[in-house]
């Protein structure tokens, strides 16, 4: 379980809102393009092991006190952790956008 305070929640909401509008400040555009252009099956991606890693990564990410520290945390990740965080983050962004859409088809 990840516990976040009001400041961390506000920071996350701001980042998600920016990402939903196509502004991805945390991630390198070329690596984003590469990672997201390669589809992955959700049942392969969201394994128990990966979900535990995602929870740990997101927890550590959210503990960073400023945007600059969050950005540096992302930059310092190994390739596998970076991809896992990117895919998880954009899954959250996608779900946030879908939930905020008034009309569902």
Short mmCIF file of the C-alpha atoms (twelve columns), coordinates in Angstrom:
data_MODEL
# 
_entry.id   MODEL 
# 
loop_
_atom_site.group_PDB 
_atom_site.id 
_atom_site.type_symbol 
_atom_site.label_atom_id 
_atom_site.label_alt_id 
_atom_site.label_comp_id 
_atom_site.label_asym_id 
_atom_site.label_seq_id 
_atom_site.Cartn_x 
_atom_site.Cartn_y 
_atom_site.Cartn_z 
_atom_site.pdbx_PDB_model_num 
ATOM 1   C CA . UNK A 1   0.000   0.000   0.000   1 
ATOM 2   C CA . UNK A 2   1.284   3.462   -0.900  1 
ATOM 3   C CA . UNK A 3   0.545   6.285   1.516   1 
ATOM 4   C CA . UNK A 4   0.831   9.835   0.248   1 
ATOM 5   C CA . UNK A 5   0.213   13.150  1.931   1 
ATOM 6   C CA . UNK A 6   -1.776  16.079  0.510   1 
ATOM 7   C CA . UNK A 7   1.282   17.731  -1.035  1 
ATOM 8   C CA . UNK A 8   2.327   14.518  -2.778  1 
ATOM 9   C CA . UNK A 9   -1.237  13.987  -3.994  1 
ATOM 10  C CA . UNK A 10  -1.364  17.521  -5.409  1 
ATOM 11  C CA . UNK A 11  1.987   16.985  -7.175  1 
ATOM 12  C CA . UNK A 12  0.744   13.714  -8.656  1 
ATOM 13  C CA . UNK A 13  -2.526  15.291  -9.779  1 
ATOM 14  C CA . UNK A 14  -0.590  18.091  -11.479 1 
ATOM 15  C CA . UNK A 15  1.676   15.640  -13.301 1 
ATOM 16  C CA . UNK A 16  -1.278  13.475  -14.384 1 
ATOM 17  C CA . UNK A 17  -3.180  16.527  -15.638 1 
ATOM 18  C CA . UNK A 18  -0.170  17.689  -17.641 1 
ATOM 19  C CA . UNK A 19  0.321   14.214  -19.084 1 
ATOM 20  C CA . UNK A 20  -3.363  13.939  -19.983 1 
ATOM 21  C CA . UNK A 21  -2.834  17.144  -21.966 1 
ATOM 22  C CA . UNK A 22  0.202   15.694  -23.760 1 
ATOM 23  C CA . UNK A 23  2.871   17.371  -21.629 1 
ATOM 24  C CA . UNK A 24  5.204   14.689  -20.296 1 
ATOM 25  C CA . UNK A 25  7.783   16.492  -18.174 1 
ATOM 26  C CA . UNK A 26  9.124   13.457  -16.346 1 
ATOM 27  C CA . UNK A 27  10.196  11.327  -19.261 1 
ATOM 28  C CA . UNK A 28  12.579  11.527  -22.191 1 
ATOM 29  C CA . UNK A 29  10.501  11.821  -25.383 1 
ATOM 30  C CA . UNK A 30  12.563  9.386   -27.445 1 
ATOM 31  C CA . UNK A 31  12.484  6.664   -24.797 1 
ATOM 32  C CA . UNK A 32  8.762   7.284   -24.280 1 
ATOM 33  C CA . UNK A 33  8.159   6.831   -27.973 1 
ATOM 34  C CA . UNK A 34  10.184  3.629   -28.066 1 
ATOM 35  C CA . UNK A 35  8.559   2.083   -24.987 1 
ATOM 36  C CA . UNK A 36  4.986   3.004   -25.850 1 
ATOM 37  C CA . UNK A 37  5.314   1.973   -29.495 1 
ATOM 38  C CA . UNK A 38  5.905   -1.619  -28.388 1 
ATOM 39  C CA . UNK A 39  2.593   -3.058  -27.175 1 
ATOM 40  C CA . UNK A 40  2.480   -5.391  -24.231 1 
ATOM 41  C CA . UNK A 41  -0.277  -7.672  -23.084 1 
ATOM 42  C CA . UNK A 42  -1.707  -6.454  -19.795 1 
ATOM 43  C CA . UNK A 43  -1.829  -9.976  -18.364 1 
ATOM 44  C CA . UNK A 44  1.904   -10.309 -19.094 1 
ATOM 45  C CA . UNK A 45  2.714   -6.844  -17.795 1 
ATOM 46  C CA . UNK A 46  0.585   -6.749  -14.654 1 
ATOM 47  C CA . UNK A 47  1.995   -9.831  -13.004 1 
ATOM 48  C CA . UNK A 48  2.176   -10.102 -9.226  1 
ATOM 49  C CA . UNK A 49  5.944   -9.496  -9.354  1 
ATOM 50  C CA . UNK A 50  5.591   -6.426  -11.567 1 
ATOM 51  C CA . UNK A 51  2.787   -5.007  -9.447  1 
ATOM 52  C CA . UNK A 52  5.004   -5.275  -6.368  1 
ATOM 53  C CA . UNK A 53  7.838   -3.541  -8.236  1 
ATOM 54  C CA . UNK A 54  5.455   -0.835  -9.492  1 
ATOM 55  C CA . UNK A 55  4.188   -0.212  -5.985  1 
ATOM 56  C CA . UNK A 56  7.747   0.133   -4.678  1 
ATOM 57  C CA . UNK A 57  8.773   2.400   -7.575  1 
ATOM 58  C CA . UNK A 58  5.724   4.631   -7.267  1 
ATOM 59  C CA . UNK A 59  6.146   4.818   -3.517  1 
ATOM 60  C CA . UNK A 60  9.759   5.884   -3.815  1 
ATOM 61  C CA . UNK A 61  8.912   8.262   -6.664  1 
ATOM 62  C CA . UNK A 62  6.174   9.958   -4.632  1 
ATOM 63  C CA . UNK A 63  8.486   10.353  -1.644  1 
ATOM 64  C CA . UNK A 64  10.710  12.680  -3.668  1 
ATOM 65  C CA . UNK A 65  10.031  16.168  -2.309  1 
ATOM 66  C CA . UNK A 66  10.218  18.235  -5.488  1 
ATOM 67  C CA . UNK A 67  9.646   17.954  -9.187  1 
ATOM 68  C CA . UNK A 68  13.400  18.142  -9.780  1 
ATOM 69  C CA . UNK A 69  14.013  15.244  -7.391  1 
ATOM 70  C CA . UNK A 70  11.210  13.237  -8.995  1 
ATOM 71  C CA . UNK A 71  12.721  13.875  -12.422 1 
ATOM 72  C CA . UNK A 72  16.181  12.832  -11.193 1 
ATOM 73  C CA . UNK A 73  14.722  9.688   -9.633  1 
ATOM 74  C CA . UNK A 74  13.245  8.766   -13.029 1 
ATOM 75  C CA . UNK A 75  16.497  9.548   -14.863 1 
ATOM 76  C CA . UNK A 76  18.501  7.379   -12.450 1 
ATOM 77  C CA . UNK A 77  16.336  4.254   -12.903 1 
ATOM 78  C CA . UNK A 78  17.727  1.195   -14.668 1 
ATOM 79  C CA . UNK A 79  16.119  0.425   -18.054 1 
ATOM 80  C CA . UNK A 80  13.717  -2.242  -16.771 1 
ATOM 81  C CA . UNK A 81  12.495  -0.103  -13.878 1 
ATOM 82  C CA . UNK A 82  12.178  2.921   -16.169 1 
ATOM 83  C CA . UNK A 83  10.011  0.964   -18.624 1 
ATOM 84  C CA . UNK A 84  7.907   -0.448  -15.814 1 
ATOM 85  C CA . UNK A 85  7.349   3.019   -14.366 1 
ATOM 86  C CA . UNK A 86  6.544   4.506   -17.800 1 
ATOM 87  C CA . UNK A 87  4.006   1.812   -18.640 1 
ATOM 88  C CA . UNK A 88  2.407   2.035   -15.196 1 
ATOM 89  C CA . UNK A 89  2.330   5.823   -15.222 1 
ATOM 90  C CA . UNK A 90  0.669   5.947   -18.625 1 
ATOM 91  C CA . UNK A 91  -1.800  3.279   -17.582 1 
ATOM 92  C CA . UNK A 92  -2.763  5.607   -14.718 1 
ATOM 93  C CA . UNK A 93  -2.954  8.569   -17.120 1 
ATOM 94  C CA . UNK A 94  -5.164  6.619   -19.514 1 
ATOM 95  C CA . UNK A 95  -7.494  5.503   -16.712 1 
ATOM 96  C CA . UNK A 96  -7.641  9.062   -15.362 1 
ATOM 97  C CA . UNK A 97  -8.650  10.396  -18.775 1 
ATOM 98  C CA . UNK A 98  -11.250 7.662   -19.237 1 
ATOM 99  C CA . UNK A 99  -12.748 8.302   -15.813 1 
ATOM 100 C CA . UNK A 100 -12.989 12.040  -16.449 1 
ATOM 101 C CA . UNK A 101 -14.815 11.580  -19.745 1 
ATOM 102 C CA . UNK A 102 -18.478 12.337  -19.239 1 
ATOM 103 C CA . UNK A 103 -19.771 10.410  -22.206 1 
ATOM 104 C CA . UNK A 104 -18.732 6.815   -22.452 1 
ATOM 105 C CA . UNK A 105 -19.332 4.896   -25.661 1 
# 
